[in-house]
Amino acid sequence: MRLMSRLFLALAGLLLLGAGVFVATFDPPPPSAKVEKVIADDRFPR
């Protein structure tokens, strides 16, 4: 039982470490859709 729990903890630690490396190195692509929004002139102070 002790061996099984150590194996499980080691596997969980490796999984967390791998997820951390993935998040740290992942470079998501920028959005490719162009967004245009009309803003009314009265929202800007003069």
N, C-alpha and C positions, 0 to 999 in steps of 0.2 A: 504493500500500500504506500509506503514511504517513497519508493522508486517511482511509482505512478504519479504521485503528487509532484515530485521534483521534475519529472518529465513534462507534466502539464504546465508547471510554472515556467520552465525553460522555453517551452513552445509559445506560451502567452507573451513572455518577454521578447522573444525574437519577432513575434508578430507586431508588437507595439513598436519595437525598434525599426522594423521594416516600414511600418506605416509612417513613422516620424521622418524617415529618410525620404520616403515618397512625397510627403507633403512639403518638405524643405526643398526638394529639387524639382517639383512639378511646375511647369511654366505653361499655364493655360493660354490658349490662343485668344486674342482680342475679338470682340464681337465683330462680325463681318457685315451686319445689316446697318445701313445708315439711318440715323434717327434725326428727324427734323420736327421741331415743335414750335408752333407760333405762340409768342408771348405778347400779350396786349401791352400797348404803350403806357397805359395808366399804372402799370406795376413799377415803372422806373421813375425815381424822383427827378425833378427838373431844377 
